[in-house]
């Protein structure tokens, strides 16, 4: 029987908390809810080939969580030593979006439905936190996850100035949920998203759904790492029950008196 107490206490200690009361669940989208990252990587590679931009397929998994503008500026700075113009960002991201939408629709990741339904049925406030602004997936949420991500409970690339790994997306999600960081948990599948959530002070559950190794998730600040969303769904009831009862007493310094 898995005991998460040590992982929970390590997170609480690192952030200077005494306890956690999970009342909100914050979810990344690409790679966490949908098996979409290989399609995103192919779309980026095809756009780069059309534009003569140097890129490598695997690096787009590492870029996951960034806004489209951030990714384009990384590519431009590497090749041209400067950011892309706003016009180029709009044009290139628009083309990448077209190339993504032209591919077969990505499936829901196995276990994602079970995890989101468990959080919803546990009366947790659920909020989407994605670096994407692509309607092809956002428009599927109501059908694929009914009652989980209402339109007013979504943070997309259109809602923030700074994308992941900056904490702004998750700080915005906490505002939408109306809770403090100690009252939320996050589900993420990429180091940049883990860093963003952890920087916002949220207990972050990382799930391996792609080529990024467990070690990278742990180094980014993941409190717990699961090997799949299916495993996460299986272990989530126990993890949540332990989150609610695990505490850490504040350290009290004592001084000897003579």
Secondary structure by P-SEA (a helix, b strand, c coil): cccaaaaaaaaaaaaccccccccbbbbbccccccccaaaaaaaaaaaaaaabbbbbaaaaaaaccccaaaaaaaaaaacccccccaaaaaaaaaaaaaaaaaccccccccaaaaaaaaaaaaccbbbbbbccccccccccccccccccccccccccccccccccccaaaaaaaaaaaccccccbbbbbccaaaaaaaaaaccbbbbbccccccaaaaaaaccccccccaaaaaaaaaaaaaaaaccccccbbbbbbcc
